Each structure stands twice: as structure tokens, then as C-alpha cells.
Amino acid sequence: MKPAVQKKPKFPMTEKNKTTEQAANVEQEQPFLSHLFELRDRLLRVVVVVLVIFLGLFSFANDIYHILAQPLLNQLPEGQTMIATGVISPFLTPFKLALVASIFVAMPFILYQVWSFIAPGLYRHEKRLAFPLLVSSIFLFYAGMVFAYYVVFPLVFGFMATTTPEGVTHTPDISMYLDFALKLFFAFGIAFEVPIATILLVLAGITTPESLVEKRAYIIVAAFVVGMLLTPPDIISQTLLAVPMWLLFEIGVIFSRILVKRHKQDVEEFEMSEQEMDDEFEKAIADEERLHEAKPKDGK
């Protein structure tokens, strides 16, 4: 059996080639590492800002909780208050509220860091579209929380106060009330993002405004199902979540039609600008070739 003959590489790996290959690998790794470093820095900024806000709010944690519980306290019988059944609930509940409130307050800064991280990778027409959607999503989330506090809470707690059985003292626990309030805040904040979700689905090409209008009946049923899943088991909060979701869906359909037209115009302008650049490049090459042909040839 003949020994295997080792083939020599067509281009032998010299020391210079090795150095060039290593430099190319380093250049490929550099952008990835720089993105990781930037992501780490932005996460650290978010943590620092949330921590600073939390330290500022913690001194007023009890006052913030009293403001949060005011819709419930207004519906309790005169002289009746809330209770704390846990051993450390009087401390832990305001602490938790201050932490969550600091995140809610820092949400614009958090989303700004997200935007600053992804914006360099977007085209100009994509930036013009994404930034208003980002600002609108912040506003709508806060609007959902305000709607829950000023509209939903009084109606829900008023309904609970009238349905309390005779002989039963309604004394809510402060920890359970906080969980209930945060759940409603989150549910209504997310529900008010329906216009943004509708616009993104249309702009991504997943659906069209006309298709959404045709499926309006199914979407209304889905809104009530979501209201049932995200809210406590009472018909008032479910209805108060489902109806705004339906109305916000209609608003999202209207704005999606407007933005689709504007998006098409931006894309056409972008394609035209690219075509103009290509035409200028081809024209420059043609001019250079004409100048080269006009020069007298050597040796004549």
C-alpha cells in the first residue's frame, strides 16, 4: 500500500498571509465586540438611572402608596382602613412600589437608550418612521395607566363595595392591593399599545388596513378575550379594557392607512436617490473613459 502523498497548497501560507488573515479576523470581530461594549454601557446607564430615581422615591414610598390606594380608600366605609397581614409587608410593599415606580419614571430614558443602540443601523426613512412610533408608544403606555387609575379603579372598587355580603368586613391587604393595581396598570398600558401594534403589522407587510377592517368582528371578540385574561375576574374591568382596545384598534387602522402612503413616498424617494447616485457614478466613469481616450497614445 502506497503512502498517501500530501498535496501542497496552491498558495503556500507564508508569514505575510498569516498576518493578513489574522488582521481580517480581528476586523470581523471588532464590530461585534464594539456592539457588545456599547450594549453593556447602555445597560449600566439604565441601571444607574433607575437606582438614582429609586433612591429619590424611597423616602416618599409611603406617600406614594397612599396616593395609589386612594381610589380604594375612598370606597371603604367610614373609619375602615387597609391591613397588612404579612410580617414585613409594611416595609416590603412600599419598597416594591418605589422600585416599580422608578422603572416607570425611567421608561423614556430606557427607550431612548434602546433607540440610540438600534438607530445607527436604520435607513433615513426608517428613522423618520420609527422615532415617532417610539415616542407614541411611551405616551400611550402612560395614557393607559392614567386611564386605569382615574376611570377603572373608582368603578371597580365602587362595584366591589356594593357587592360585599352583609356581615363581611371588607379590609383589603396592602400587598394584595399593590399586586392588583400593578396588574391593571400593566394590562391597560399594554392594551393602549394596540395602535402601535396595528401600524407595525401593516408596515411589516403582514396584513393590510383593508384586511383588518374585514376581520373587525374577530378582533372585537379577541379584545374581550384579552380583557378576560389580563384583568381580574369581574365584568367591569374586562369591559373597560376591551372597549378601549377596540377603539384604539380603529385609530390604529386609520393611522396605518396614512403612514402606508407616507412610507411608500419615502421608499420611492430613497430609491430615486439611489438611482441618481448610480447615474452619477456611471456618468463619472464614462467621463473618465472619454478623457483617457482623448489623451495621445505613447509611441506615436
Residue pairs with C-beta under 8 A, 6 or more apart in sequence:
11 17
38 117
39 117
42 113
42 116
42 117
45 113
46 106
46 109
46 110
46 113
49 106
49 109
49 110
50 102
50 103
50 106
50 110
51 102
53 102
53 105
53 106
54 98
54 99
54 102
57 64
57 98
57 101
57 102
57 105
58 95
58 98
60 98
61 94
61 95
61 97
61 98
62 94
64 94
64 97
64 98
64 101
65 93
65 94
65 97
65 174
65 178
68 97
68 178
68 181
69 82
69 174
69 177
71 149
71 153
71 154
71 157
72 82
72 153
72 157
72 172
72 177
73 81
73 82
74 154
74 157
75 154
75 157
75 158
75 160
75 161
76 82
76 161
76 170
77 161
77 170
80 169
80 170
80 171
81 171
82 171
82 172
82 173
82 174
82 177
83 171
83 172
83 173
83 174
84 90
84 93
84 173
84 174
84 175
85 173
85 175
86 92
86 173
86 175
89 173
89 174
89 175
90 174
92 175
93 174
93 175
93 178
96 178
97 178
100 182
103 110
104 145
107 138
107 141
108 138
111 134
111 137
111 138
115 130
115 131
115 134
119 127
119 130
119 131
122 130
123 270
124 270
125 263
125 266
125 267
125 269
125 270
128 266
129 203
129 259
129 262
129 263
129 266
133 196
133 199
133 200
136 195
136 196
137 193
137 196
140 189
140 192
140 193
140 195
140 196
140 248
141 189
141 190
141 192
141 193
142 189
143 192
144 185
144 188
144 189
144 190
144 191
144 192
144 193
145 185
145 188
145 189
147 188
147 192
147 244
148 184
148 185
148 187
148 188
148 189
149 185
151 240
152 184
152 188
152 236
152 237
152 240
152 241
153 181
153 184
155 236
155 240
156 232
156 234
156 236
156 237
156 240
159 234
159 236
160 170
160 234
161 170
164 170
180 232
183 230
183 231
183 232
184 231
184 232
184 237
186 230
187 230
187 231
187 241
188 241
188 244
190 230
191 226
191 227
191 230
191 241
191 244
191 245
191 248
192 244
192 248
194 245
194 248
194 249
194 252
195 248
195 249
195 251
195 252
195 255
196 252
197 252
198 212
198 249
198 252
198 253
198 255
198 256
199 252
199 255
199 256
199 259
201 207
202 208
202 209
202 212
202 256
202 259
202 260
203 256
203 259
203 260
203 263
209 253
209 256
209 257
209 260
212 219
212 249
212 253
212 256
213 253
219 246
219 249
220 242
220 246
223 241
223 242
223 243
223 245
223 246
223 249
224 238
224 239
224 242
226 241
226 242
226 245
227 237
227 238
227 239
227 240
227 241
227 242
227 245
228 238
230 241
231 237
231 238
231 241
